[in-house]
């Protein structure tokens, strides 16, 4: 392959299925601790699979396993994925209770935690490192979104890129694999700026990356901003987006495994200019585009 796809099988030798859970955590960017109102692009309702709503961790795990089994997805084990809001945003005792309830389930091999970089500290990271030493799979994914402070401010992110860097470095230093998430097309970012993000990420101990196009969700602040200043947004159709991804991956370190390249939420949440896109189809088109160019991930990495 011409890019490095993320694979648990490759990393752990097991076919692992993630179960998206709601640990009941909030977000400091919504409750007033960092900001109020949340990131301008966020409507967290769009990202909750139905089996996570309003139930305890063990119940959610059972429901998630049944959900995947019904769709014929077999697995050697499961990873509890604390995805909703900020998965480390609670006192350590609460995190302990949630994570350890998940790890106590016999089918669960580990935890994956999606969170904000300003929601970790040394105590929480030491605890996660301890869980890993005990033989559990532990991974953390940070919402990076952008490496530019001006953008982070404009989307009301509530933290700086220096904060992101520190969280990534401190997590990786404890031997925990770090994933990142970035958004292509945030307001004020040009094509060149986004391509330059690849070199910034190359300088950090990130082992995987999810890349999403900006989706303008109905009812969000960014919907209004886009209506008022569309020229500030790099909007790409699917074909142009594939070409842009090829440009981006050519600049990205080849050992950074790519987890996703597109985000798709239910049509009721978005203006859906692309319709509902299938990851598999885009992966194929990306591979084809790199083949046509005869390039690979990392060929232009600095
Ligand atoms: S940090 Fe996440 S959950 Fe919180 S407002 Fe931003 S996108 Fe939404």
Boltz pocket constraint, residues with backbone or C-beta under 6 A from the ligand:
constraints:
  - pocket:
      binder: B
      contacts: [[A, 27], [A, 28], [A, 29], [A, 30], [A, 37], [A, 38], [A, 39], [A, 42], [A, 43], [A, 44], [A, 85], [A, 86], [A, 116], [A, 143], [A, 157]]
      max_distance: 6.0
